[in-house]
Amino acid sequence: MPKKREILKADKSIIKFRTLLIIFLAFFAFSVYLSANGVDIKETFNYLIKSPHAGWWFILLYIATSFVPLPFAPTSFVGALLFPFSKAFFYTMAGSLLFSIIMFYIARVLGREYVRNWTNKHEKYKHIVGQINRGRMRDLIMIRFFFILPAEFVNVMYGLSEIKFGRYFVGTLLGNIPVIFFSIMLVRSRLAHNELNVILALVGLGLLLLIPLFTLANIRKCFKSNKKNC
């Protein structure tokens, strides 16, 4: 009986993991279809911006369009084009966090059990997975700073890990704040023809890409070593 239960449990985890893959493939295919048929995100936002609930529409569309696995999704720039700085920052941050939470829990519910079983069968990957499972705040913040890495990948990776949701949420919040701030600053400054602020925004975004690279060597050593804390 115990073996039969284990087999059934393993089968369920495989089914759930396949469902996870189908969901993301479906969203990606739908996004490609809309793009191929000439659906313009900015035009859609411009149409809905006349609504008294424009901010909420933006957040919902931000979440929907974020399922496209692209680095530095253009929706962040669209928000800066449509709203003043403070509103653009708030709506973009809200959309980003909500999307991160949704992706995290979809991956956790449908995929974590499968990853646990897979890791137990592949000893050589246990240490690498173990480092991610420790859920160190620094690593998550650094990954969020490195905004050319698609957020979808990060959300799913941590959803499949053993990290506590609270730590994931705080790390995501702290990592996203400067990225969103400087990206909106770049667009708003460009619209206002403020060249100094454009340069400052570019420098800020550049630093956000460089900072994680300085810690990359240490993280790489950490994955290769057997140290629990590094």
Secondary structure, 3 states (H helix, E strand, C coil): CHHHHHHHHHHHHHHHHHHHHHHHHHHHHHHHHHHHCCCCHHHHHHHHCCCCCHHHHHHHHHHHHCCCCCCCCCHHHHHHHHCCHHHHHHHHHHHHHHHHHHHHHHHHHHHHHHHHHHHHHCHHHHHHHHHHHCCCHHHHHHHHHCCCCCHHHHHHHHHHCCCCHHHHHHHHHHHHHHHHHHHHHHHHHHHCCCHHHHHHHHHHHHHHHHHHHHHHHHHHHHHHCCCCCC
